[in-house]
Amino acid sequence: MTNDTHVPRVLLLLPTATYRAADFIAAARALGVEVVVASEQQPVLSETMGDRAAVVPLDDPERGASVIDALDARRGIDAVIAVDDQGVLVAAHAGERLGFPHNPPDAVARTRDKAAMRTAFMAAEVPQPRFEIFDDPDNIPDVGFPCVVKPIGLSASRGVIRADDAPGARAAARRALDIAGGGTLLVEEYVPGAELALEGLLRDGRLEVLALFDKPDPLDGPYFEETIYVTPARVTADVQARVERVVADAAAALGLREGPVHAEVRVHADRVWVIEVAARSIGGLCARALRFGAGISLEEVILRHALGQDLDGLARETMASGVMMLPIRAAGRLIGVHGQDGAKAVPGIVGLEITIVPGREVHPLPEGDRYLGFLFARADTPDAVEAALRAAHAELRVVIEEHT
């Protein structure tokens, strides 16, 4: 339904804990798009957004879609975009009701349930780790060692723990259950090798690769805290092509058809293994590492796609770029982050955002659910980007009053 002035109106589903509100709103303004922001609570932006802020339950997709349907009847909505995992199911249900191009709700549900995702990949013979589903930490199925234990419903590596033997697996399962508050767990074989992240866009079922990142820090466990992403990935053209093909097969196996896709894969023994596929774009503030065409942001690309606007000829900038998610090394109260000016002065660094304010409690993975902040770099080569990020990180001194 289009409003009377024909100015496109987009509903952004923004969980209260998201980092991404400001970037999506800035992208909408750049495109001349009117924005309505919706969250599970009265949005933080309601003071400035006025009647363009709404409450939508994100934990109940059918009810959330009904609220959006009523909002469309009153005001007219041209697209619904979920910026984080919490809103993707509501967006799918709303798209189905309102007739927008959308992912089928059952396909999106599979991306939010690691057991359902693995089962769909198995049925379609998508290469992935061996896995088993279980709920008893004293009776863990055998997939060999080392293995990885994880809750089926959490994201961002929360509760994901490597174990090298049976006692370690039982301890990992108990800890993962505690983090998830109970439920079902997945145990899967540990796949060594290089990890890559693919950022893509599905258009009527066809995958268009927007960027391929490599992750130069080894992700060997026991926890899987991500740090540096660099693009273009420093892998051969053959590996890039195989990653694209396997991720396209994985998206099809899940039933995804429209919108952003973020996939994690590992490359080992001349094979590409799918670790995970999400029906959303890259998390946190990592999207700031990407620019397309004449400086267009990833958020603008997503908005254009959702509104059916032209995306032809849109390619990532030619410069290498990257982001470092600043890790939290200890649990406690954040006192401060010193050395920020020195970090910003490192050649190649184009941004630093500390996203946790002093005085807040912080927790490392596997319990933690956020990073300390984000460093951004641009340079002529991926190697120069990585070097800039490491040099800038070395300038920072994080002070945490640790729990005793």
Secondary structure, 3 states (H helix, E strand, C coil): CCCCCCCCEEEEECCCCCCCHHHHHHHHHHHCCEEEEEECCCCCCHHHHHHHEEECCCCCHHHHHHHHHHHHHHHCCCEEEECCHHHHHHHHHHHHHHCCCCCCHHHHHHHCCHHHHHHHHHHCCCCCCCEEEECCCCCCCCCCCCEEEEECCCCCCCCCEEECCHHHHHHHHHHHHHHHCCCCEEEEECCCCEEEEEEEEEECCEEEEEEEEECCCCCCCCCCCCCEEEECCCCCHHHHHHHHHHHHHHHHHHCCCCEEEEEEEEEECCEEEEEEEECCCCCCCHHHHCEECCCEEHHHHHHHHHCCCCCCCCCECCCEEEEEEECCCCCEEEEEEECHHHHHCCCCEEEEEECCCCCCEECCCCCCCCCCEEEEEEECCHHHHHHHHHHHHHHCEEEEEECC
